């Protein structure tokens, strides 16, 4: 497993979401893990710790952890990849979560089920969509990369 983290302390005026993204300070953290069910809580904890380090509001911490949980779970269950990697970036206004694997996309053999009350599973991408401003999946022969952006209301100092 590899872990890397960089924290930049932005000045209050740098948190202005109207500033172009390339002018905002960035904090980035990365981690990978073997693709197994045990990776899900490890990477969720990693995401929660990063969001707390960046002093995000509790609601945003929970959304970041939820998005990472759902995307890592999908990679573990559906990609046949030996590993999964998570990158999280915070620019003072937006958190970008990226989950990558090196597996091949497996088509469903049956139609996607609508999740019913009391049934576990089947809600992951719906939760990602509801928790983020936008999300996209990028498929390639090298694996799958899913990116989700979450707007964060900066804390007043």
N, C-alpha and C positions, 0 to 999 in steps of 0.2 A: 504494500500500500504506500502511496505517496501522498504527501500533504504539503501544500504551499499556501501561504497567506501573506497578504500585504494590506496594511491599513494606512489610510491617508486621512488625516484630520482636516476636514474642510472648514473653511471660514463660513460664518453665517451667510454672507452674501453669495457664496458658491452653491448654496442649497436651492437657489432660485430655479424652479423647473423651466422657466422661460429662457434660460441660457441655453445655447446650443449644446448638445451632448458632448461634443469634442472639447468644450471649454469647462466642463464640470470635472471635479476631482473624482478619482475612482478608487474603490477598494475591491480587491479581487481575492478569492480563495478557491482552491482546487483540491479535490481528493478523488481517489479511485479505490475500488475494492473488488475482490472476486465476486462474480455474479452468482449470488446465492441468496436465499431468503434472509440470511443473517446480515446481508449488506443493507437491507432496508432500514432497520433501526439505527445502525451505525451512521448511515448517511443522513438520516433525518436529524439525529443528534448533532452532527457536523453542521448542517444547515441552520439549525436553531442556535447553536453556539455562535456562528458567524453573524447572524442577524442581531443577536444580543450584543456582541462585541461592537457592532456598528450603531448600537443604541436605537434600533428601530422600535417603533411603538409595538406593544404586545400583540395587537391585532395583525400587524404586518409580519411579526415573527411567526405567528401561527400559520398565516397563509403561505409563507416561504417554506416552512416545514411540511405543510400539507402537499404543496406542489412537488417538492423533492420526493416525498414519500410515494406519491402516485406515479410519478415518472420513473423512479427507480424500480418500483414494483412491476411496472409494465416491461421494463428492460429485462428484469430477472425472469419474469414469467413467459415472455413472448419472443425473445431475441436469440436464444441459444448462444449468446456471447459469453466468453470466459470471464469477462470483466465489465464493469460499468464505471463511468467517470462522471463527476459532478463539478461544474464550475459555477460560481455565484459571484456576480458583480453588482456593486452598489455605487451609483453615481451621485448620490445625494437626493435623488427624486425617484429613481426607478431601480428596482432590483431585477436583474436578469438571471434566470436560472437556465442552465444548459446541462442536459443529461445525454451522454454519448455511450454507445456500445458498438462492438465490432461484429455483431451478429447480423443475420439476414432476416429481413422482414418476412414473417410467415403470414400468408393470407388465411383468413378465416375459412373454415370448411362449412360453416353454417352462418346464417344471418346473425348480426349482432343482436343480442337480447336486450330488451328494455329491463333495467334493474327494477325488481319488485321489492316492496316492503318486506323486511325480514330476510332478504337474500343478500349474502355478502358477495362482493365483486360486481363488476359491470358498471361502476360509477366513476372510475378513475379519471377519464378524460373530461367527463362532465364537471367534475370537481375542479380540475385544472382550468377549464374554461371559465367557470364561475369565480375562481380565485385570482385570475390574471386579467390584465388589460388585453392581451392577445397571446396566442401560442401557435407554433408551427412545428410540423415534423418534416425533417429532411431525410430522405432515403437515398442511399448510394450503395454501390458494391462494397464500400469500406465499412458500412454499418449504418446505424440510425442516429440522428442527432435531433433532439427535441429542445426547442427554446421557448421559454415562457417569460413574459415581462409583467411585473407587478408594480403598479404605481404606489408610492409611499408618500404619505403626507409628512413633510419634515416636521420634526419637533421644534417648538419655539423655545428659544434659549432664554 
